[in-house]
Amino acid sequence: MAEIINLRMARKAKARDADKHQADESRARHGRTRAERAAAEAEAARLTRTVEGARRERPEAEGPEAESTD
């Protein structure tokens, strides 16, 4: 026969696990030194420059802000 579970307790356990997971992510994101954050930002900028530099065509500006109205 199947195991009987208390749905209230299961729901609360699931919520605790989700909160713990979010806390772990927040610790990883915000619990870094200034040098680690700067290094991560520099790496992200370098990757962006590399990808943008390898594009075959430059994206054209679209929308009303790109048009010149006199």
N, CA, C and O atoms as a Maestro MAE file, in Angstrom:
{
 s_m_m2io_version
 :::
 2.0.0
}

f_m_ct {
 s_m_title
 :::
 protein
 m_atom[280] {
  # First column is atom index #
  i_m_mmod_type
  r_m_x_coord
  r_m_y_coord
  r_m_z_coord
  i_m_residue_number
  s_m_chain_name
  s_m_pdb_residue_name
  s_m_pdb_atom_name
  i_m_atomic_number
  :::
  1 25 0.830 -1.166 0.000 1 A "MET " " N  " 7
  2 3 0.000 0.000 0.000 1 A "MET " " CA " 6
  3 2 0.886 1.245 0.000 1 A "MET " " C  " 6
  4 15 2.019 1.202 0.481 1 A "MET " " O  " 8
  5 25 0.382 2.334 -0.530 2 A "ALA " " N  " 7
  6 3 1.153 3.571 -0.653 2 A "ALA " " CA " 6
  7 2 1.370 4.213 0.710 2 A "ALA " " C  " 6
  8 15 0.600 4.012 1.649 2 A "ALA " " O  " 8
  9 25 2.430 4.982 0.785 3 A "GLU " " N  " 7
  10 3 2.738 5.684 2.029 3 A "GLU " " CA " 6
  11 2 1.832 6.907 2.154 3 A "GLU " " C  " 6
  12 15 1.660 7.649 1.187 3 A "GLU " " O  " 8
  13 25 1.271 7.118 3.296 4 A "ILE " " N  " 7
  14 3 0.389 8.246 3.542 4 A "ILE " " CA " 6
  15 2 1.242 9.435 3.964 4 A "ILE " " C  " 6
  16 15 2.092 9.327 4.848 4 A "ILE " " O  " 8
  17 25 0.998 10.579 3.312 5 A "ILE " " N  " 7
  18 3 1.757 11.783 3.658 5 A "ILE " " CA " 6
  19 2 0.789 12.887 4.057 5 A "ILE " " C  " 6
  20 15 -0.352 12.933 3.598 5 A "ILE " " O  " 8
  21 25 1.257 13.751 4.898 6 A "ASN " " N  " 7
  22 3 0.487 14.909 5.318 6 A "ASN " " CA " 6
  23 2 0.778 16.023 4.311 6 A "ASN " " C  " 6
  24 15 1.911 16.498 4.237 6 A "ASN " " O  " 8
  25 25 -0.224 16.449 3.535 7 A "LEU " " N  " 7
  26 3 -0.021 17.425 2.478 7 A "LEU " " CA " 6
  27 2 0.431 18.772 3.020 7 A "LEU " " C  " 6
  28 15 1.222 19.457 2.372 7 A "LEU " " O  " 8
  29 25 -0.046 19.161 4.176 8 A "ARG " " N  " 7
  30 3 0.362 20.427 4.779 8 A "ARG " " CA " 6
  31 2 1.856 20.409 5.062 8 A "ARG " " C  " 6
  32 15 2.564 21.369 4.758 8 A "ARG " " O  " 8
  33 25 2.332 19.317 5.644 9 A "MET " " N  " 7
  34 3 3.759 19.215 5.959 9 A "MET " " CA " 6
  35 2 4.593 19.142 4.679 9 A "MET " " C  " 6
  36 15 5.683 19.710 4.622 9 A "MET " " O  " 8
  37 25 4.098 18.460 3.666 10 A "ALA " " N  " 7
  38 3 4.824 18.367 2.402 10 A "ALA " " CA " 6
  39 2 4.920 19.742 1.739 10 A "ALA " " C  " 6
  40 15 5.968 20.101 1.203 10 A "ALA " " O  " 8
  41 25 3.832 20.511 1.773 11 A "ARG " " N  " 7
  42 3 3.823 21.847 1.181 11 A "ARG " " CA " 6
  43 2 4.813 22.757 1.906 11 A "ARG " " C  " 6
  44 15 5.550 23.512 1.271 11 A "ARG " " O  " 8
  45 25 4.827 22.682 3.224 12 A "LYS " " N  " 7
  46 3 5.750 23.522 3.998 12 A "LYS " " CA " 6
  47 2 7.201 23.105 3.763 12 A "LYS " " C  " 6
  48 15 8.084 23.961 3.695 12 A "LYS " " O  " 8
  49 25 7.454 21.818 3.641 13 A "ALA " " N  " 7
  50 3 8.815 21.345 3.371 13 A "ALA " " CA " 6
  51 2 9.285 21.832 2.000 13 A "ALA " " C  " 6
  52 15 10.441 22.223 1.835 13 A "ALA " " O  " 8
  53 25 8.385 21.806 1.026 14 A "LYS " " N  " 7
  54 3 8.726 22.277 -0.313 14 A "LYS " " CA " 6
  55 2 9.037 23.773 -0.278 14 A "LYS " " C  " 6
  56 15 9.977 24.228 -0.930 14 A "LYS " " O  " 8
  57 25 8.248 24.539 0.483 15 A "ALA " " N  " 7
  58 3 8.484 25.979 0.602 15 A "ALA " " CA " 6
  59 2 9.822 26.249 1.290 15 A "ALA " " C  " 6
  60 15 10.544 27.161 0.888 15 A "ALA " " O  " 8
  61 25 10.160 25.476 2.314 16 A "ARG " " N  " 7
  62 3 11.450 25.648 2.997 16 A "ARG " " CA " 6
  63 2 12.598 25.371 2.037 16 A "ARG " " C  " 6
  64 15 13.591 26.098 2.036 16 A "ARG " " O  " 8
  65 25 12.474 24.328 1.222 17 A "ASP " " N  " 7
  66 3 13.519 24.004 0.259 17 A "ASP " " CA " 6
  67 2 13.686 25.128 -0.768 17 A "ASP " " C  " 6
  68 15 14.807 25.477 -1.137 17 A "ASP " " O  " 8
  69 25 12.569 25.687 -1.222 18 A "ALA " " N  " 7
  70 3 12.641 26.784 -2.187 18 A "ALA " " CA " 6
  71 2 13.305 28.004 -1.555 18 A "ALA " " C  " 6
  72 15 14.128 28.657 -2.197 18 A "ALA " " O  " 8
  73 25 12.962 28.320 -0.314 19 A "ASP " " N  " 7
  74 3 13.577 29.453 0.378 19 A "ASP " " CA " 6
  75 2 15.074 29.235 0.575 19 A "ASP " " C  " 6
  76 15 15.873 30.160 0.426 19 A "ASP " " O  " 8
  77 25 15.441 28.010 0.910 20 A "LYS " " N  " 7
  78 3 16.860 27.698 1.110 20 A "LYS " " CA " 6
  79 2 17.627 27.843 -0.202 20 A "LYS " " C  " 6
  80 15 18.747 28.353 -0.220 20 A "LYS " " O  " 8
  81 25 17.022 27.393 -1.297 21 A "HIS " " N  " 7
  82 3 17.662 27.510 -2.608 21 A "HIS " " CA " 6
  83 2 17.852 28.989 -2.981 21 A "HIS " " C  " 6
  84 15 18.912 29.366 -3.481 21 A "HIS " " O  " 8
  85 25 16.842 29.818 -2.742 22 A "GLN " " N  " 7
  86 3 16.939 31.239 -3.043 22 A "GLN " " CA " 6
  87 2 18.007 31.898 -2.168 22 A "GLN " " C  " 6
  88 15 18.747 32.759 -2.643 22 A "GLN " " O  " 8
  89 25 18.093 31.506 -0.914 23 A "ALA " " N  " 7
  90 3 19.103 32.061 -0.016 23 A "ALA " " CA " 6
  91 2 20.508 31.690 -0.493 23 A "ALA " " C  " 6
  92 15 21.418 32.517 -0.439 23 A "ALA " " O  " 8
  93 25 20.688 30.457 -0.956 24 A "ASP " " N  " 7
  94 3 21.984 30.037 -1.482 24 A "ASP " " CA " 6
  95 2 22.383 30.881 -2.696 24 A "ASP " " C  " 6
  96 15 23.533 31.303 -2.820 24 A "ASP " " O  " 8
  97 25 21.415 31.120 -3.590 25 A "GLU " " N  " 7
  98 3 21.703 31.939 -4.765 25 A "GLU " " CA " 6
  99 2 22.057 33.372 -4.357 25 A "GLU " " C  " 6
  100 15 22.976 33.966 -4.921 25 A "GLU " " O  " 8
  101 25 21.344 33.920 -3.395 26 A "SER " " N  " 7
  102 3 21.615 35.279 -2.941 26 A "SER " " CA " 6
  103 2 22.991 35.370 -2.290 26 A "SER " " C  " 6
  104 15 23.713 36.346 -2.496 26 A "SER " " O  " 8
  105 25 23.353 34.367 -1.514 27 A "ARG " " N  " 7
  106 3 24.680 34.354 -0.891 27 A "ARG " " CA " 6
  107 2 25.769 34.316 -1.944 27 A "ARG " " C  " 6
  108 15 26.790 34.992 -1.824 27 A "ARG " " O  " 8
  109 25 25.543 33.519 -2.976 28 A "ALA " " N  " 7
  110 3 26.548 33.415 -4.039 28 A "ALA " " CA " 6
  111 2 26.661 34.725 -4.808 28 A "ALA " " C  " 6
  112 15 27.758 35.124 -5.199 28 A "ALA " " O  " 8
  113 25 25.537 35.393 -5.026 29 A "ARG " " N  " 7
  114 3 25.546 36.613 -5.818 29 A "ARG " " CA " 6
  115 2 26.065 37.797 -5.007 29 A "ARG " " C  " 6
  116 15 26.866 38.579 -5.519 29 A "ARG " " O  " 8
  117 25 25.633 37.948 -3.766 30 A "HIS " " N  " 7
  118 3 25.965 39.128 -2.987 30 A "HIS " " CA " 6
  119 2 27.110 38.920 -1.999 30 A "HIS " " C  " 6
  120 15 27.625 39.891 -1.445 30 A "HIS " " O  " 8
  121 25 27.505 37.709 -1.777 31 A "GLY " " N  " 7
  122 3 28.539 37.445 -0.790 31 A "GLY " " CA " 6
  123 2 29.927 37.376 -1.387 31 A "GLY " " C  " 6
  124 15 30.737 36.534 -1.001 31 A "GLY " " O  " 8
  125 25 30.204 38.273 -2.341 32 A "ARG " " N  " 7
  126 3 31.516 38.270 -2.980 32 A "ARG " " CA " 6
  127 2 32.260 39.550 -2.633 32 A "ARG " " C  " 6
  128 15 31.654 40.567 -2.295 32 A "ARG " " O  " 8
  129 25 33.565 39.484 -2.722 33 A "THR " " N  " 7
  130 3 34.374 40.668 -2.456 33 A "THR " " CA " 6
  131 2 34.279 41.627 -3.639 33 A "THR " " C  " 6
  132 15 33.810 41.260 -4.716 33 A "THR " " O  " 8
  133 25 34.724 42.837 -3.426 34 A "ARG " " N  " 7
  134 3 34.704 43.840 -4.493 34 A "ARG " " CA " 6
  135 2 35.552 43.374 -5.677 34 A "ARG " " C  " 6
  136 15 35.169 43.571 -6.831 34 A "ARG " " O  " 8
  137 25 36.691 42.763 -5.398 35 A "ALA " " N  " 7
  138 3 37.572 42.283 -6.469 35 A "ALA " " CA " 6
  139 2 36.905 41.160 -7.267 35 A "ALA " " C  " 6
  140 15 37.025 41.116 -8.491 35 A "ALA " " O  " 8
  141 25 36.210 40.261 -6.587 36 A "GLU " " N  " 7
  142 3 35.520 39.177 -7.292 36 A "GLU " " CA " 6
  143 2 34.408 39.727 -8.182 36 A "GLU " " C  " 6
  144 15 34.232 39.274 -9.313 36 A "GLU " " O  " 8
  145 25 33.656 40.707 -7.669 37 A "ARG " " N  " 7
  146 3 32.595 41.315 -8.472 37 A "ARG " " CA " 6
  147 2 33.181 42.022 -9.686 37 A "ARG " " C  " 6
  148 15 32.657 41.896 -10.792 37 A "ARG " " O  " 8
  149 25 34.270 42.769 -9.485 38 A "ALA " " N  " 7
  150 3 34.901 43.490 -10.589 38 A "ALA " " CA " 6
  151 2 35.436 42.520 -11.640 38 A "ALA " " C  " 6
  152 15 35.324 42.773 -12.839 38 A "ALA " " O  " 8
  153 25 36.016 41.410 -11.187 39 A "ALA " " N  " 7
  154 3 36.535 40.419 -12.127 39 A "ALA " " CA " 6
  155 2 35.397 39.788 -12.929 39 A "ALA " " C  " 6
  156 15 35.538 39.567 -14.132 39 A "ALA " " O  " 8
  157 25 34.281 39.498 -12.281 40 A "ALA " " N  " 7
  158 3 33.134 38.905 -12.977 40 A "ALA " " CA " 6
  159 2 32.557 39.887 -13.994 40 A "ALA " " C  " 6
  160 15 32.204 39.490 -15.104 40 A "ALA " " O  " 8
  161 25 32.459 41.163 -13.623 41 A "GLU " " N  " 7
  162 3 31.947 42.176 -14.550 41 A "GLU " " CA " 6
  163 2 32.891 42.357 -15.731 41 A "GLU " " C  " 6
  164 15 32.438 42.507 -16.866 41 A "GLU " " O  " 8
  165 25 34.191 42.344 -15.480 42 A "ALA " " N  " 7
  166 3 35.166 42.485 -16.559 42 A "ALA " " CA " 6
  167 2 35.094 41.291 -17.508 42 A "ALA " " C  " 6
  168 15 35.200 41.452 -18.724 42 A "ALA " " O  " 8
  169 25 34.918 40.113 -16.960 43 A "GLU " " N  " 7
  170 3 34.791 38.911 -17.790 43 A "GLU " " CA " 6
  171 2 33.534 38.980 -18.644 43 A "GLU " " C  " 6
  172 15 33.571 38.635 -19.825 43 A "GLU " " O  " 8
  173 25 32.425 39.419 -18.064 44 A "ALA " " N  " 7
  174 3 31.177 39.541 -18.822 44 A "ALA " " CA " 6
  175 2 31.329 40.582 -19.934 44 A "ALA " " C  " 6
  176 15 30.842 40.368 -21.045 44 A "ALA " " O  " 8
  177 25 31.990 41.692 -19.654 45 A "ALA " " N  " 7
  178 3 32.213 42.717 -20.667 45 A "ALA " " CA " 6
  179 2 33.111 42.188 -21.779 45 A "ALA " " C  " 6
  180 15 32.871 42.464 -22.955 45 A "ALA " " O  " 8
  181 25 34.132 41.439 -21.421 46 A "ARG " " N  " 7
  182 3 35.039 40.866 -22.418 46 A "ARG " " CA " 6
  183 2 34.287 39.905 -23.330 46 A "ARG " " C  " 6
  184 15 34.469 39.928 -24.547 46 A "ARG " " O  " 8
  185 25 33.437 39.056 -22.739 47 A "LEU " " N  " 7
  186 3 32.663 38.120 -23.543 47 A "LEU " " CA " 6
  187 2 31.703 38.859 -24.472 47 A "LEU " " C  " 6
  188 15 31.531 38.464 -25.625 47 A "LEU " " O  " 8
  189 25 31.085 39.916 -23.987 48 A "THR " " N  " 7
  190 3 30.175 40.701 -24.820 48 A "THR " " CA " 6
  191 2 30.922 41.330 -25.988 48 A "THR " " C  " 6
  192 15 30.438 41.301 -27.120 48 A "THR " " O  " 8
  193 25 32.099 41.901 -25.725 49 A "ARG " " N  " 7
  194 3 32.897 42.492 -26.806 49 A "ARG " " CA " 6
  195 2 33.290 41.444 -27.829 49 A "ARG " " C  " 6
  196 15 33.263 41.709 -29.031 49 A "ARG " " O  " 8
  197 25 33.656 40.254 -27.365 50 A "THR " " N  " 7
  198 3 34.056 39.183 -28.271 50 A "THR " " CA " 6
  199 2 32.902 38.771 -29.169 50 A "THR " " C  " 6
  200 15 33.075 38.607 -30.377 50 A "THR " " O  " 8
  201 25 31.735 38.607 -28.586 51 A "VAL " " N  " 7
  202 3 30.568 38.193 -29.368 51 A "VAL " " CA " 6
  203 2 30.165 39.296 -30.340 51 A "VAL " " C  " 6
  204 15 29.892 39.019 -31.508 51 A "VAL " " O  " 8
  205 25 30.126 40.535 -29.876 52 A "GLU " " N  " 7
  206 3 29.739 41.644 -30.751 52 A "GLU " " CA " 6
  207 2 30.756 41.840 -31.876 52 A "GLU " " C  " 6
  208 15 30.383 42.206 -32.990 52 A "GLU " " O  " 8
  209 25 32.026 41.602 -31.593 53 A "GLY " " N  " 7
  210 3 33.056 41.751 -32.607 53 A "GLY " " CA " 6
  211 2 33.002 40.662 -33.663 53 A "GLY " " C  " 6
  212 15 33.510 40.853 -34.768 53 A "GLY " " O  " 8
  213 25 32.406 39.541 -33.353 54 A "ALA " " N  " 7
  214 3 32.339 38.429 -34.285 54 A "ALA " " CA " 6
  215 2 31.067 38.443 -35.125 54 A "ALA " " C  " 6
  216 15 30.877 37.565 -35.967 54 A "ALA " " O  " 8
  217 25 30.191 39.428 -34.910 55 A "ARG " " N  " 7
  218 3 28.950 39.509 -35.692 55 A "ARG " " CA " 6
  219 2 29.270 39.791 -37.154 55 A "ARG " " C  " 6
  220 15 30.194 40.543 -37.463 55 A "ARG " " O  " 8
  221 25 28.505 39.187 -38.040 56 A "ARG " " N  " 7
  222 3 28.693 39.439 -39.460 56 A "ARG " " CA " 6
  223 2 28.079 40.775 -39.849 56 A "ARG " " C  " 6
  224 15 28.668 41.536 -40.616 56 A "ARG " " O  " 8
  225 25 26.901 41.055 -39.321 57 A "GLU " " N  " 7
  226 3 26.219 42.297 -39.639 57 A "GLU " " CA " 6
  227 2 25.903 43.026 -38.348 57 A "GLU " " C  " 6
  228 15 25.562 42.404 -37.342 57 A "GLU " " O  " 8
  229 25 26.013 44.318 -38.376 58 A "ARG " " N  " 7
  230 3 25.656 45.116 -37.211 58 A "ARG " " CA " 6
  231 2 24.146 45.290 -37.197 58 A "ARG " " C  " 6
  232 15 23.548 45.547 -38.242 58 A "ARG " " O  " 8
  233 25 23.519 45.154 -36.038 59 A "PRO " " N  " 7
  234 3 22.074 45.369 -35.989 59 A "PRO " " CA " 6
  235 2 21.755 46.841 -36.240 59 A "PRO " " C  " 6
  236 15 22.392 47.729 -35.673 59 A "PRO " " O  " 8
  237 25 20.772 47.086 -37.087 60 A "GLU " " N  " 7
  238 3 20.356 48.447 -37.390 60 A "GLU " " CA " 6
  239 2 19.458 48.953 -36.277 60 A "GLU " " C  " 6
  240 15 18.679 48.188 -35.708 60 A "GLU " " O  " 8
  241 25 19.558 50.221 -35.967 61 A "ALA " " N  " 7
  242 3 18.699 50.819 -34.945 61 A "ALA " " CA " 6
  243 2 17.276 50.850 -35.481 61 A "ALA " " C  " 6
  244 15 17.044 51.264 -36.617 61 A "ALA " " O  " 8
  245 25 16.330 50.415 -34.669 62 A "GLU " " N  " 7
  246 3 14.941 50.369 -35.079 62 A "GLU " " CA " 6
  247 2 14.119 51.226 -34.152 62 A "GLU " " C  " 6
  248 15 14.522 51.505 -33.023 62 A "GLU " " O  " 8
  249 25 12.972 51.641 -34.628 63 A "GLY " " N  " 7
  250 3 12.053 52.356 -33.791 63 A "GLY " " CA " 6
  251 2 12.098 53.849 -34.016 63 A "GLY " " C  " 6
  252 15 12.955 54.336 -34.752 63 A "GLY " " O  " 8
  253 25 11.191 54.588 -33.396 64 A "PRO " " N  " 7
  254 3 11.093 56.036 -33.625 64 A "PRO " " CA " 6
  255 2 12.284 56.811 -33.093 64 A "PRO " " C  " 6
  256 15 12.590 57.882 -33.617 64 A "PRO " " O  " 8
  257 25 12.968 56.313 -32.074 65 A "GLU " " N  " 7
  258 3 14.108 57.046 -31.538 65 A "GLU " " CA " 6
  259 2 15.294 57.011 -32.493 65 A "GLU " " C  " 6
  260 15 16.197 57.839 -32.372 65 A "GLU " " O  " 8
  261 25 15.315 56.075 -33.440 66 A "ALA " " N  " 7
  262 3 16.421 55.975 -34.388 66 A "ALA " " CA " 6
  263 2 16.236 56.931 -35.560 66 A "ALA " " C  " 6
  264 15 17.208 57.285 -36.228 66 A "ALA " " O  " 8
  265 25 14.997 57.354 -35.818 67 A "GLU " " N  " 7
  266 3 14.726 58.232 -36.941 67 A "GLU " " CA " 6
  267 2 15.011 59.678 -36.571 67 A "GLU " " C  " 6
  268 15 14.813 60.097 -35.431 67 A "GLU " " O  " 8
  269 25 15.471 60.417 -37.539 68 A "SER " " N  " 7
  270 3 15.733 61.832 -37.332 68 A "SER " " CA " 6
  271 2 14.557 62.612 -37.868 68 A "SER " " C  " 6
  272 15 14.280 62.566 -39.066 68 A "SER " " O  " 8
  273 25 13.859 63.327 -37.006 69 A "THR " " N  " 7
  274 3 12.712 64.129 -37.444 69 A "THR " " CA " 6
  275 2 13.060 65.596 -37.321 69 A "THR " " C  " 6
  276 15 13.500 66.053 -36.266 69 A "THR " " O  " 8
  277 25 12.862 66.329 -38.397 70 A "ASP " " N  " 7
  278 3 13.144 67.765 -38.388 70 A "ASP " " CA " 6
  279 2 11.879 68.554 -38.516 70 A "ASP " " C  " 6
  280 15 11.917 69.785 -38.527 70 A "ASP " " O  " 8
  :::
 }
 m_bond[279] {
  # First column is bond index #
  i_m_from
  i_m_to
  i_m_order
  :::
  1 1 2 1
  2 2 3 1
  3 3 4 2
  4 3 5 1
  5 5 6 1
  6 6 7 1
  7 7 8 2
  8 7 9 1
  9 9 10 1
  10 10 11 1
  11 11 12 2
  12 11 13 1
  13 13 14 1
  14 14 15 1
  15 15 16 2
  16 15 17 1
  17 17 18 1
  18 18 19 1
  19 19 20 2
  20 19 21 1
  21 21 22 1
  22 22 23 1
  23 23 24 2
  24 23 25 1
  25 25 26 1
  26 26 27 1
  27 27 28 2
  28 27 29 1
  29 29 30 1
  30 30 31 1
  31 31 32 2
  32 31 33 1
  33 33 34 1
  34 34 35 1
  35 35 36 2
  36 35 37 1
  37 37 38 1
  38 38 39 1
  39 39 40 2
  40 39 41 1
  41 41 42 1
  42 42 43 1
  43 43 44 2
  44 43 45 1
  45 45 46 1
  46 46 47 1
  47 47 48 2
  48 47 49 1
  49 49 50 1
  50 50 51 1
  51 51 52 2
  52 51 53 1
  53 53 54 1
  54 54 55 1
  55 55 56 2
  56 55 57 1
  57 57 58 1
  58 58 59 1
  59 59 60 2
  60 59 61 1
  61 61 62 1
  62 62 63 1
  63 63 64 2
  64 63 65 1
  65 65 66 1
  66 66 67 1
  67 67 68 2
  68 67 69 1
  69 69 70 1
  70 70 71 1
  71 71 72 2
  72 71 73 1
  73 73 74 1
  74 74 75 1
  75 75 76 2
  76 75 77 1
  77 77 78 1
  78 78 79 1
  79 79 80 2
  80 79 81 1
  81 81 82 1
  82 82 83 1
  83 83 84 2
  84 83 85 1
  85 85 86 1
  86 86 87 1
  87 87 88 2
  88 87 89 1
  89 89 90 1
  90 90 91 1
  91 91 92 2
  92 91 93 1
  93 93 94 1
  94 94 95 1
  95 95 96 2
  96 95 97 1
  97 97 98 1
  98 98 99 1
  99 99 100 2
  100 99 101 1
  101 101 102 1
  102 102 103 1
  103 103 104 2
  104 103 105 1
  105 105 106 1
  106 106 107 1
  107 107 108 2
  108 107 109 1
  109 109 110 1
  110 110 111 1
  111 111 112 2
  112 111 113 1
  113 113 114 1
  114 114 115 1
  115 115 116 2
  116 115 117 1
  117 117 118 1
  118 118 119 1
  119 119 120 2
  120 119 121 1
  121 121 122 1
  122 122 123 1
  123 123 124 2
  124 123 125 1
  125 125 126 1
  126 126 127 1
  127 127 128 2
  128 127 129 1
  129 129 130 1
  130 130 131 1
  131 131 132 2
  132 131 133 1
  133 133 134 1
  134 134 135 1
  135 135 136 2
  136 135 137 1
  137 137 138 1
  138 138 139 1
  139 139 140 2
  140 139 141 1
  141 141 142 1
  142 142 143 1
  143 143 144 2
  144 143 145 1
  145 145 146 1
  146 146 147 1
  147 147 148 2
  148 147 149 1
  149 149 150 1
  150 150 151 1
  151 151 152 2
  152 151 153 1
  153 153 154 1
  154 154 155 1
  155 155 156 2
  156 155 157 1
  157 157 158 1
  158 158 159 1
  159 159 160 2
  160 159 161 1
  161 161 162 1
  162 162 163 1
  163 163 164 2
  164 163 165 1
  165 165 166 1
  166 166 167 1
  167 167 168 2
  168 167 169 1
  169 169 170 1
  170 170 171 1
  171 171 172 2
  172 171 173 1
  173 173 174 1
  174 174 175 1
  175 175 176 2
  176 175 177 1
  177 177 178 1
  178 178 179 1
  179 179 180 2
  180 179 181 1
  181 181 182 1
  182 182 183 1
  183 183 184 2
  184 183 185 1
  185 185 186 1
  186 186 187 1
  187 187 188 2
  188 187 189 1
  189 189 190 1
  190 190 191 1
  191 191 192 2
  192 191 193 1
  193 193 194 1
  194 194 195 1
  195 195 196 2
  196 195 197 1
  197 197 198 1
  198 198 199 1
  199 199 200 2
  200 199 201 1
  201 201 202 1
  202 202 203 1
  203 203 204 2
  204 203 205 1
  205 205 206 1
  206 206 207 1
  207 207 208 2
  208 207 209 1
  209 209 210 1
  210 210 211 1
  211 211 212 2
  212 211 213 1
  213 213 214 1
  214 214 215 1
  215 215 216 2
  216 215 217 1
  217 217 218 1
  218 218 219 1
  219 219 220 2
  220 219 221 1
  221 221 222 1
  222 222 223 1
  223 223 224 2
  224 223 225 1
  225 225 226 1
  226 226 227 1
  227 227 228 2
  228 227 229 1
  229 229 230 1
  230 230 231 1
  231 231 232 2
  232 231 233 1
  233 233 234 1
  234 234 235 1
  235 235 236 2
  236 235 237 1
  237 237 238 1
  238 238 239 1
  239 239 240 2
  240 239 241 1
  241 241 242 1
  242 242 243 1
  243 243 244 2
  244 243 245 1
  245 245 246 1
  246 246 247 1
  247 247 248 2
  248 247 249 1
  249 249 250 1
  250 250 251 1
  251 251 252 2
  252 251 253 1
  253 253 254 1
  254 254 255 1
  255 255 256 2
  256 255 257 1
  257 257 258 1
  258 258 259 1
  259 259 260 2
  260 259 261 1
  261 261 262 1
  262 262 263 1
  263 263 264 2
  264 263 265 1
  265 265 266 1
  266 266 267 1
  267 267 268 2
  268 267 269 1
  269 269 270 1
  270 270 271 1
  271 271 272 2
  272 271 273 1
  273 273 274 1
  274 274 275 1
  275 275 276 2
  276 275 277 1
  277 277 278 1
  278 278 279 1
  279 279 280 2
  :::
 }
}
